[in-house]
Amino acid sequence: MKYFRLIWKNAWRKKIRTSLTILSVFVAFLLFALLSAIGFAFRGGVDVADAERLIIIDKVSLINPLPMSYMNRVAATDGVESVTHASWFGGYYQEPRNQFGQFPVDPQSYFDMYPEFKMPAEQFEAFKRNRTGAVVGQELAKTYGWKVGDQIPIQATIWTKADGGRTWEFQLEGIFSTDDPRGSTALMLFQYDYFEEARAFAKGTVGWYILRVAKGADPIQVAKAIDLQFANSPNETETSTEAAFAQSFTKQFGNIALIVTLILGAVFFTLLLVSGNTMSQSVREKIPELAVLKTLGFGDRTVLGIVLSESILIMLLGGLLGLGTGWLFVQGLAKGMAAFLPGVYLSPAALAGGVAMMIGAGILAGIFPALKAMRLSIIEALARS
């Protein structure tokens, strides 16, 4: 730290060039923050998946429903502790662009299956009592300004009512939350009994089943037993862990992790070229000054440390500004996209990784110019100047 003033002055020797370099680093880490947050949203379901929960879907396609009669048979399977179900509703609020997840469920068994969802007991009891009641996640309530007692009309895109109508009216009975920042609460849950009674077609079916494996049971063996039980039936099943289900679902949008990695790889390769070129020019211009420093008694390692520190300093200045600005953008992005892409979040791990990348990029960009400065011959340098 005793050479910080010298390093700072050296870094700003060419103000325009340093500013442009910092700007390029700023843009790179701003992009890193945004892509990391969006990538987190796509893999969030995998990260928060419970290893003891299994998902049962139709073997042919997720959109094919399963008979309600399967529920008792699944519950009776060895190694199954509890089971519930859910279905995709696929409606929108007011306008087609206001789409989010809506699921008809059995209130008690569903919330028992997902204890991470928290809501006041009186609201949950009111939800169970009201056949046309619904509960929504905290994110969704904030997005649309809903409060308990509101009437929420949902326009169906799939499930018409038996009377031919497409508007389903729900009374908001509760708002649930989760303490896990990786979990999403951008969804609406309502009574399956009401859905079953009012829909025009596919009665007696559900979208998928969720089960909890009993303690000590092997999830893989339980999954095999369930699928074997329904083999050669009109509705064969495919049972997988919750993580595998979430992963296969996100892959429908493409390999997001690979896309993010390729983009960031291209950005940082370009960043290293720009920063490395800047540091090389800086060292070439400062050869006489470096020779003077060595003449005054600065050792080779000290000169190497000064040049390397300058490179890291420039990277940290631009990188921290970029990460900070990215964090602010992500807060707004998370609110704006909560309804259709929940879980946009810049995690502490991503922030720490970003800082590590700044330091690493600073070292890589500055190491060769720093070595050149360390090996500099005083006589040759002064002669050239």
DOMIVEX-91486 format. One record per residue (C-alpha): residue number from 1; residue in three letters; y, x, z; chain. Coordinates in Angstrom, 2 decimals, decimal comma. Last residue first. Example, Ala and Ser with C-alpha at 12.3 -4.5 7.8 and 13.67 -1.06 7.14 Angstrom:
ATOM     i    aa         v         u         w   ch
ATOM     2   Ser     -1,06     13,67      7,14    A
ATOM     1   Ala     -4,50     12,30      7,80    A
END
This chain:
ATOM     i    aa         v         u         w   ch
ATOM   385   Ser      7,37     15,60    -23,85    A
ATOM   384   Arg      4,35     17,14    -25,52    A
ATOM   383   Ala      4,87     20,42    -23,63    A
ATOM   382   Leu      5,20     18,53    -20,34    A
ATOM   381   Ala      1,89     16,74    -20,95    A
ATOM   380   Glu      0,11     19,90    -22,12    A
ATOM   379   Ile      1,23     21,85    -19,04    A
ATOM   378   Ile      0,40     19,04    -16,58    A
ATOM   377   Ser     -3,05     18,39    -18,06    A
ATOM   376   Leu     -3,97     14,70    -17,82    A
ATOM   375   Arg     -7,49     14,03    -16,59    A
ATOM   374   Met     -6,31     11,38    -14,12    A
ATOM   373   Ala     -4,04      9,74    -16,72    A
ATOM   372   Lys     -6,90      9,43    -19,20    A
ATOM   371   Leu     -9,12      8,04    -16,46    A
ATOM   370   Ala     -6,44      5,44    -15,70    A
ATOM   369   Pro     -6,08      4,53    -19,40    A
ATOM   368   Phe     -9,89      4,06    -19,49    A
ATOM   367   Ile    -10,10      2,07    -16,24    A
ATOM   366   Gly     -7,16     -0,25    -16,81    A
ATOM   365   Ala     -8,58     -3,16    -18,78    A
ATOM   364   Leu    -11,95     -3,05    -17,02    A
ATOM   363   Ile    -10,36     -2,77    -13,57    A
ATOM   362   Gly     -7,89     -5,58    -14,21    A
ATOM   361   Ala    -10,65     -7,77    -15,67    A
ATOM   360   Gly    -12,73     -7,24    -12,54    A
ATOM   359   Ile     -9,79     -8,00    -10,24    A
ATOM   358   Met     -8,90    -11,12    -12,18    A
ATOM   357   Met    -12,57    -12,14    -12,42    A
ATOM   356   Ala    -12,93    -11,89     -8,64    A
ATOM   355   Val     -9,87    -14,12     -8,23    A
ATOM   354   Gly    -11,39    -16,68    -10,60    A
ATOM   353   Gly    -14,74    -16,58     -8,83    A
ATOM   352   Ala    -12,99    -17,32     -5,54    A
ATOM   351   Leu    -11,23    -20,28     -7,14    A
ATOM   350   Ala    -14,49    -21,50     -8,73    A
ATOM   349   Ala    -16,31    -21,20     -5,38    A
ATOM   348   Pro    -13,48    -23,08     -3,65    A
ATOM   347   Ser    -14,14    -25,95     -6,09    A
ATOM   346   Leu    -11,73    -27,24     -8,71    A
ATOM   345   Tyr    -12,73    -30,89     -8,94    A
ATOM   344   Val    -13,17    -33,52    -11,64    A
ATOM   343   Gly    -15,80    -35,68     -9,88    A
ATOM   342   Pro    -15,31    -38,87    -11,83    A
ATOM   341   Leu    -15,09    -39,01    -15,62    A
ATOM   340   Phe    -14,51    -42,66    -16,63    A
ATOM   339   Ala    -12,62    -44,18    -13,69    A
ATOM   338   Ala    -11,46    -40,96    -12,03    A
ATOM   337   Met     -9,86    -39,61    -15,21    A
ATOM   336   Gly     -6,19    -40,06    -14,25    A
ATOM   335   Lys     -6,74    -39,21    -10,59    A
ATOM   334   Ala     -8,80    -36,09    -11,32    A
ATOM   333   Leu     -6,35    -34,98    -14,01    A
ATOM   332   Gly     -3,43    -35,17    -11,59    A
ATOM   331   Gln     -5,17    -32,97     -9,04    A
ATOM   330   Val     -6,55    -30,77    -11,84    A
ATOM   329   Phe     -3,04    -30,01    -13,11    A
ATOM   328   Leu     -2,01    -28,74     -9,67    A
ATOM   327   Trp     -5,11    -26,52     -9,47    A
ATOM   326   Gly     -4,40    -25,21    -12,97    A
ATOM   325   Thr     -0,87    -24,24    -11,93    A
ATOM   324   Gly     -2,29    -22,30     -9,00    A
ATOM   323   Leu     -5,03    -20,73    -11,12    A
ATOM   322   Gly     -2,52    -19,66    -13,78    A
ATOM   321   Leu     -0,02    -18,27    -11,27    A
ATOM   320   Leu     -2,85    -16,44     -9,52    A
ATOM   319   Gly     -4,05    -15,02    -12,84    A
ATOM   318   Gly     -0,68    -13,90    -14,17    A
ATOM   317   Leu      0,29    -11,96    -11,06    A
ATOM   316   Leu     -3,28    -10,88    -10,34    A
ATOM   315   Met     -3,79     -9,40    -13,82    A
ATOM   314   Ile     -0,48     -7,53    -13,67    A
ATOM   313   Leu     -1,39     -6,16    -10,23    A
ATOM   312   Ile     -4,90     -5,14    -11,37    A
ATOM   311   Ser     -3,45     -3,07    -14,23    A
ATOM   310   Glu     -0,86     -1,46    -11,96    A
ATOM   309   Ser     -3,56     -0,73     -9,38    A
ATOM   308   Leu     -5,57      1,15    -12,02    A
ATOM   307   Val     -2,55      3,31    -12,92    A
ATOM   306   Ile     -1,77      4,08     -9,27    A
ATOM   305   Gly     -5,43      4,66     -8,33    A
ATOM   304   Leu     -5,95      7,15    -11,19    A
ATOM   303   Val     -2,78      9,00    -10,16    A
ATOM   302   Thr     -4,05      9,14     -6,56    A
ATOM   301   Arg     -7,46     10,34     -7,73    A
ATOM   300   Asp     -5,89     13,18     -9,74    A
ATOM   299   Gly     -3,76     14,29     -6,80    A
ATOM   298   Phe     -0,03     13,74     -6,43    A
ATOM   297   Gly      1,51     17,10     -5,53    A
ATOM   296   Leu      4,98     17,03     -7,08    A
ATOM   295   Thr      3,59     18,57    -10,29    A
ATOM   294   Lys      1,10     15,71    -10,51    A
ATOM   293   Leu      3,93     13,20    -10,26    A
ATOM   292   Val      5,89     15,16    -12,89    A
ATOM   291   Ala      2,92     15,00    -15,27    A
ATOM   290   Leu      2,68     11,25    -14,69    A
ATOM   289   Glu      6,37     10,92    -15,52    A
ATOM   288   Pro      5,93     12,90    -18,77    A
ATOM   287   Ile      2,85     10,82    -19,76    A
ATOM   286   Lys      4,60      7,51    -19,03    A
ATOM   285   Glu      4,82      6,20    -22,59    A
ATOM   284   Arg      1,15      6,93    -23,30    A
ATOM   283   Val      0,14      5,29    -19,99    A
ATOM   282   Ser      2,04      2,08    -20,79    A
ATOM   281   Gln      0,66      1,92    -24,32    A
ATOM   280   Ser     -2,90      2,19    -22,99    A
ATOM   279   Met     -2,15     -0,42    -20,30    A
ATOM   278   Thr     -0,87     -2,93    -22,83    A
ATOM   277   Asn     -3,81     -2,33    -25,18    A
ATOM   276   Gly     -6,24     -2,93    -22,33    A
ATOM   275   Ser     -4,42     -6,13    -21,38    A
ATOM   274   Val     -4,54     -7,55    -24,91    A
ATOM   273   Leu     -8,15     -6,52    -25,57    A
ATOM   272   Leu     -9,28     -7,68    -22,12    A
ATOM   271   Leu     -7,61    -11,07    -22,62    A
ATOM   270   Thr     -9,28    -11,53    -26,00    A
ATOM   269   Phe    -12,68    -10,95    -24,38    A
ATOM   268   Phe    -11,60    -13,24    -21,57    A
ATOM   267   Val    -10,77    -16,15    -23,87    A
ATOM   266   Ala    -13,90    -15,78    -25,99    A
ATOM   265   Gly    -16,12    -15,73    -22,90    A
ATOM   264   Leu    -14,26    -18,70    -21,43    A
ATOM   263   Ile    -14,92    -20,74    -24,57    A
ATOM   262   Leu    -18,58    -19,70    -24,73    A
ATOM   261   Thr    -19,18    -20,43    -21,03    A
ATOM   260   Val    -17,54    -23,88    -21,23    A
ATOM   259   Ile    -19,67    -24,82    -24,25    A
ATOM   258   Leu    -22,84    -23,52    -22,59    A
ATOM   257   Ala    -22,18    -25,48    -19,38    A
ATOM   256   Ile    -21,36    -28,63    -21,36    A
ATOM   255   Asn    -24,65    -28,63    -23,24    A
ATOM   254   Gly    -24,04    -31,86    -25,13    A
ATOM   253   Phe    -22,83    -35,29    -23,98    A
ATOM   252   Gln    -26,39    -36,62    -23,80    A
ATOM   251   Lys    -27,11    -33,50    -21,76    A
ATOM   250   Thr    -25,29    -35,19    -18,86    A
ATOM   249   Phe    -28,06    -37,80    -18,57    A
ATOM   248   Ser    -30,85    -35,23    -18,71    A
ATOM   247   Gln    -29,22    -33,32    -15,85    A
ATOM   246   Ala    -28,70    -36,44    -13,74    A
ATOM   245   Phe    -32,36    -37,42    -14,18    A
ATOM   244   Ala    -33,56    -33,91    -13,38    A
ATOM   243   Ala    -31,43    -33,87    -10,22    A
ATOM   242   Glu    -32,67    -37,31     -9,13    A
ATOM   241   Thr    -36,24    -36,15     -9,47    A
ATOM   240   Ser    -38,32    -37,64    -12,24    A
ATOM   239   Thr    -40,43    -40,71    -12,96    A
ATOM   238   Glu    -41,09    -41,86    -16,51    A
ATOM   237   Thr    -42,52    -45,34    -16,81    A
ATOM   236   Glu    -44,65    -47,37    -19,19    A
ATOM   235   Asn    -43,44    -50,90    -19,87    A
ATOM   234   Pro    -46,05    -52,75    -21,95    A
ATOM   233   Ser    -48,73    -51,09    -19,78    A
ATOM   232   Asn    -50,85    -48,15    -20,98    A
ATOM   231   Ala    -49,76    -46,05    -17,97    A
ATOM   230   Phe    -48,08    -48,01    -15,17    A
ATOM   229   Gln    -50,11    -46,58    -12,27    A
ATOM   228   Leu    -50,24    -43,16    -13,89    A
ATOM   227   Asp    -46,43    -43,04    -13,88    A
ATOM   226   Ile    -46,35    -43,86    -10,17    A
ATOM   225   Ala    -49,05    -41,35     -9,24    A
ATOM   224   Lys    -47,37    -38,58    -11,26    A
ATOM   223   Ala    -44,04    -39,17     -9,51    A
ATOM   222   Val    -45,73    -39,10     -6,09    A
ATOM   221   Gln    -47,48    -35,85     -7,00    A
ATOM   220   Ile    -44,19    -34,24     -8,04    A
ATOM   219   Pro    -42,39    -35,52     -4,92    A
ATOM   218   Asp    -45,04    -33,97     -2,61    A
ATOM   217   Ala    -45,23    -35,98      0,62    A
ATOM   216   Gly    -44,42    -34,38      3,98    A
ATOM   215   Lys    -41,59    -36,77      4,71    A
ATOM   214   Ala    -41,86    -39,92      2,59    A
ATOM   213   Val    -40,29    -39,82     -0,87    A
ATOM   212   Arg    -37,26    -42,02     -1,35    A
ATOM   211   Leu    -37,24    -44,33     -4,33    A
ATOM   210   Ile    -34,74    -45,33     -7,00    A
ATOM   209   Tyr    -35,76    -47,86     -9,62    A
ATOM   208   Trp    -34,24    -48,43    -13,03    A
ATOM   207   Gly    -32,45    -51,02    -15,17    A
ATOM   206   Val    -33,86    -54,15    -13,56    A
ATOM   205   Thr    -35,81    -57,11    -14,94    A
ATOM   204   Gly    -36,65    -60,69    -13,95    A
ATOM   203   Lys    -34,16    -62,21    -16,35    A
ATOM   202   Ala    -33,62    -60,37    -19,61    A
ATOM   201   Phe    -31,18    -63,07    -20,87    A
ATOM   200   Ala    -28,24    -65,34    -20,06    A
ATOM   199   Arg    -27,05    -63,82    -16,80    A
ATOM   198   Ala    -25,98    -66,03    -13,87    A
ATOM   197   Glu    -28,99    -66,05    -11,54    A
ATOM   196   Glu    -29,96    -62,42    -11,98    A
ATOM   195   Phe    -26,36    -61,21    -11,59    A
ATOM   194   Tyr    -25,86    -63,30     -8,46    A
ATOM   193   Asp    -29,09    -61,96     -6,96    A
ATOM   192   Tyr    -28,15    -58,39     -7,98    A
ATOM   191   Gln    -25,05    -58,56     -5,78    A
ATOM   190   Phe    -22,23    -56,20     -6,71    A
ATOM   189   Leu    -21,49    -52,47     -6,81    A
ATOM   188   Met    -18,43    -50,90     -8,43    A
ATOM   187   Leu    -18,05    -47,21     -9,25    A
ATOM   186   Ala    -15,63    -44,30     -9,06    A
ATOM   185   Thr    -16,95    -43,06     -5,71    A
ATOM   184   Ser    -18,20    -39,73     -7,03    A
ATOM   183   Gly    -19,83    -36,97     -5,01    A
ATOM   182   Arg    -18,78    -33,33     -5,28    A
ATOM   181   Pro    -16,05    -33,77     -2,66    A
ATOM   180   Asp    -18,76    -34,81     -0,12    A
ATOM   179   Asp    -17,19    -36,99      2,57    A
ATOM   178   Thr    -18,02    -40,19      0,72    A
ATOM   177   Ser    -16,11    -43,46      0,48    A
ATOM   176   Phe    -16,66    -47,21      0,43    A
ATOM   175   Ile    -14,24    -50,08     -0,13    A
ATOM   174   Gly    -15,22    -53,62      0,87    A
ATOM   173   Glu    -15,29    -57,32      0,11    A
ATOM   172   Leu    -13,64    -57,42     -3,31    A
ATOM   171   Gln    -14,22    -60,88     -4,73    A
ATOM   170   Phe    -15,92    -60,84     -8,12    A
ATOM   169   Glu    -15,34    -62,87    -11,27    A
ATOM   168   Trp    -17,52    -62,24    -14,34    A
ATOM   167   Thr    -15,87    -63,00    -17,67    A
ATOM   166   Arg    -18,19    -63,10    -20,67    A
ATOM   165   Gly    -18,90    -66,82    -20,83    A
ATOM   164   Gly    -21,84    -68,34    -22,70    A
ATOM   163   Asp    -22,92    -70,67    -19,87    A
ATOM   162   Ala    -25,88    -68,39    -19,08    A
ATOM   161   Lys    -23,47    -65,49    -18,66    A
ATOM   160   Thr    -23,13    -62,70    -21,20    A
ATOM   159   Trp    -24,41    -59,29    -20,17    A
ATOM   158   Ile    -23,60    -56,62    -22,71    A
ATOM   157   Thr    -19,84    -56,12    -23,14    A
ATOM   156   Ala    -18,92    -58,06    -20,00    A
ATOM   155   Gln    -15,28    -58,52    -19,00    A
ATOM   154   Ile    -14,80    -57,93    -15,28    A
ATOM   153   Pro    -12,43    -60,14    -13,28    A
ATOM   152   Ile    -11,56    -58,75     -9,83    A
ATOM   151   Gln    -10,31    -61,14     -7,14    A
ATOM   150   Asp     -8,69    -59,17     -4,33    A
ATOM   149   Gly     -9,79    -59,72     -0,72    A
ATOM   148   Val    -10,08    -56,04      0,18    A
ATOM   147   Lys     -7,54    -53,98     -1,74    A
ATOM   146   Trp     -7,27    -52,83     -5,34    A
ATOM   145   Gly     -4,56    -50,48     -6,59    A
ATOM   144   Tyr     -6,34    -49,76     -9,87    A
ATOM   143   Thr     -6,88    -46,01     -9,53    A
ATOM   142   Lys     -6,83    -46,04     -5,74    A
ATOM   141   Ala     -9,60    -48,66     -5,53    A
ATOM   140   Leu    -11,63    -46,73     -8,10    A
ATOM   139   Glu    -11,45    -43,47     -6,17    A
ATOM   138   Gln    -12,30    -45,23     -2,88    A
ATOM   137   Gly    -15,48    -46,71     -4,30    A
ATOM   136   Val    -15,85    -50,41     -4,95    A
ATOM   135   Val    -17,57    -53,30     -3,19    A
ATOM   134   Ala    -18,43    -56,67     -4,68    A
ATOM   133   Gly    -18,83    -60,27     -3,55    A
ATOM   132   Thr    -20,10    -63,11     -5,70    A
ATOM   131   Arg    -23,01    -63,90     -3,37    A
ATOM   130   Asn    -20,86    -63,26     -0,31    A
ATOM   129   Arg    -22,92    -62,63      2,84    A
ATOM   128   Lys    -24,03    -59,08      2,00    A
ATOM   127   Phe    -20,47    -58,04      1,10    A
ATOM   126   Ala    -19,11    -59,53      4,34    A
ATOM   125   Glu    -21,67    -57,51      6,30    A
ATOM   124   Phe    -20,59    -54,33      4,49    A
ATOM   123   Gln    -16,93    -55,03      5,20    A
ATOM   122   Glu    -17,65    -55,60      8,90    A
ATOM   121   Ala    -19,63    -52,34      9,10    A
ATOM   120   Pro    -16,77    -50,24      7,70    A
ATOM   119   Met    -17,84    -48,18      4,65    A
ATOM   118   Lys    -19,67    -44,90      4,07    A
ATOM   117   Phe    -21,70    -43,84      1,03    A
ATOM   116   Glu    -23,66    -40,70      1,98    A
ATOM   115   Pro    -26,41    -42,99      3,30    A
ATOM   114   Tyr    -27,53    -43,64     -0,30    A
ATOM   113   Met    -31,02    -45,22     -0,05    A
ATOM   112   Asp    -29,99    -47,36      2,93    A
ATOM   111   Phe    -26,93    -48,38      0,91    A
ATOM   110   Tyr    -29,19    -49,55     -1,92    A
ATOM   109   Ser    -31,74    -51,26      0,35    A
ATOM   108   Gln    -29,09    -53,37      2,09    A
ATOM   107   Pro    -26,90    -54,26     -0,88    A
ATOM   106   Asp    -29,57    -55,11     -3,50    A
ATOM   105   Val    -27,86    -53,86     -6,62    A
ATOM   104   Pro    -25,86    -54,96     -9,67    A
ATOM   103   Phe    -24,12    -51,84    -11,01    A
ATOM   102   Gln    -20,67    -51,26    -12,47    A
ATOM   101   Gly    -19,69    -47,79    -13,68    A
ATOM   100   Phe    -16,22    -47,44    -15,16    A
ATOM    99   Gln    -14,31    -48,70    -18,18    A
ATOM    98   Asn    -10,59    -49,40    -18,36    A
ATOM    97   Arg    -10,17    -48,54    -22,06    A
ATOM    96   Pro    -11,60    -51,94    -23,02    A
ATOM    95   Glu     -8,68    -53,68    -21,25    A
ATOM    94   Gln     -8,52    -56,03    -18,25    A
ATOM    93   Tyr    -11,37    -54,34    -16,33    A
ATOM    92   Tyr    -14,40    -53,32    -18,35    A
ATOM    91   Gly    -18,10    -54,11    -18,48    A
ATOM    90   Gly    -21,26    -52,06    -18,82    A
ATOM    89   Phe    -23,62    -53,67    -16,31    A
ATOM    88   Trp    -26,14    -50,85    -15,84    A
ATOM    87   Ser    -28,90    -51,83    -13,46    A
ATOM    86   Ala    -29,92    -50,72     -9,98    A
ATOM    85   His    -33,08    -50,66     -7,86    A
ATOM    84   Thr    -34,39    -49,95     -4,38    A
ATOM    83   Val    -37,39    -48,20     -2,88    A
ATOM    82   Ser    -38,49    -46,87      0,50    A
ATOM    81   Glu    -40,93    -44,38      2,02    A
ATOM    80   Val    -43,12    -43,71     -1,01    A
ATOM    79   Gly    -45,89    -41,14     -0,39    A
ATOM    78   Asp    -48,76    -43,45     -1,26    A
ATOM    77   Thr    -47,66    -46,22     -3,64    A
ATOM    76   Ala    -47,07    -49,64     -2,02    A
ATOM    75   Ala    -43,30    -49,52     -2,64    A
ATOM    74   Val    -43,93    -48,80     -6,33    A
ATOM    73   Arg    -46,20    -51,85     -6,61    A
ATOM    72   Asn    -43,67    -54,02     -4,79    A
ATOM    71   Met    -40,88    -52,92     -7,15    A
ATOM    70   Tyr    -42,84    -53,19    -10,39    A
ATOM    69   Ser    -42,50    -56,99    -10,38    A
ATOM    68   Met    -38,82    -56,61    -11,23    A
ATOM    67   Pro    -39,94    -55,61    -14,72    A
ATOM    66   Leu    -38,26    -52,52    -16,20    A
ATOM    65   Pro    -35,30    -52,57    -18,58    A
ATOM    64   Asn    -35,05    -50,55    -21,82    A
ATOM    63   Ile    -31,72    -48,70    -21,96    A
ATOM    62   Leu    -33,21    -45,56    -20,39    A
ATOM    61   Ser    -35,55    -45,22    -23,34    A
ATOM    60   Val    -39,24    -44,89    -24,16    A
ATOM    59   Lys    -40,62    -44,02    -20,72    A
ATOM    58   Asp    -38,66    -46,77    -18,96    A
ATOM    57   Ile    -36,95    -45,37    -15,88    A
ATOM    56   Ile    -38,03    -44,37    -12,37    A
ATOM    55   Ile    -35,68    -42,13    -10,37    A
ATOM    54   Leu    -36,88    -40,04     -7,43    A
ATOM    53   Arg    -35,03    -39,25     -4,21    A
ATOM    52   Glu    -36,28    -36,55     -1,85    A
ATOM    51   Ala    -34,47    -33,71     -3,63    A
ATOM    50   Asp    -31,16    -35,54     -3,20    A
ATOM    49   Ala    -28,77    -34,88     -6,07    A
ATOM    48   Val    -25,33    -33,60     -5,13    A
ATOM    47   Asp    -25,32    -30,63     -7,53    A
ATOM    46   Val    -27,00    -32,48    -10,40    A
ATOM    45   Gly    -24,57    -35,39    -10,28    A
ATOM    44   Gly    -21,68    -32,90    -10,21    A
ATOM    43   Arg    -22,80    -31,16    -13,42    A
ATOM    42   Phe    -20,37    -33,01    -15,67    A
ATOM    41   Ala    -17,57    -33,12    -13,11    A
ATOM    40   Phe    -17,95    -29,40    -12,32    A
ATOM    39   Gly    -17,58    -28,60    -16,03    A
ATOM    38   Ile    -14,29    -30,51    -16,01    A
ATOM    37   Ala    -13,03    -28,52    -13,01    A
ATOM    36   Ser    -14,19    -25,19    -14,43    A
ATOM    35   Leu    -12,62    -25,98    -17,81    A
ATOM    34   Leu     -9,26    -26,78    -16,22    A
ATOM    33   Ala     -9,23    -23,71    -13,95    A
ATOM    32   Phe    -10,35    -21,31    -16,69    A
ATOM    31   Leu     -7,72    -22,69    -19,07    A
ATOM    30   Leu     -5,02    -21,98    -16,50    A
ATOM    29   Phe     -6,68    -18,60    -16,02    A
ATOM    28   Ala     -6,32    -17,68    -19,69    A
ATOM    27   Val     -2,80    -19,12    -19,98    A
ATOM    26   Phe     -1,58    -17,05    -17,03    A
ATOM    25   Val     -3,23    -13,89    -18,37    A
ATOM    24   Ser     -1,38    -14,36    -21,67    A
ATOM    23   Leu      1,87    -14,99    -19,79    A
ATOM    22   Ile      1,36    -11,88    -17,65    A
ATOM    21   Thr      0,99     -9,84    -20,83    A
ATOM    20   Leu      4,14    -11,41    -22,29    A
ATOM    19   Ser      6,07    -10,64    -19,10    A
ATOM    18   Thr      4,82     -7,04    -19,06    A
ATOM    17   Arg      5,88     -6,52    -22,67    A
ATOM    16   Ile      9,31     -8,06    -22,06    A
ATOM    15   Lys      9,93     -6,13    -18,83    A
ATOM    14   Lys      8,96     -2,68    -20,08    A
ATOM    13   Arg      9,13     -0,58    -16,87    A
ATOM    12   Trp      8,06     -3,67    -14,93    A
ATOM    11   Ala      4,58     -2,37    -14,03    A
ATOM    10   Asn      5,96      1,07    -13,20    A
ATOM     9   Lys      8,44     -0,40    -10,71    A
ATOM     8   Trp      5,69     -2,41     -9,01    A
ATOM     7   Ile      3,36      0,61     -8,83    A
ATOM     6   Leu      6,12      2,75     -7,28    A
ATOM     5   Arg      6,95      0,01     -4,76    A
ATOM     4   Phe      3,26     -0,40     -3,93    A
ATOM     3   Tyr      2,67      3,32     -3,29    A
ATOM     2   Lys      2,39      2,96      0,50    A
ATOM     1   Met      0,00      0,00      0,00    A
END
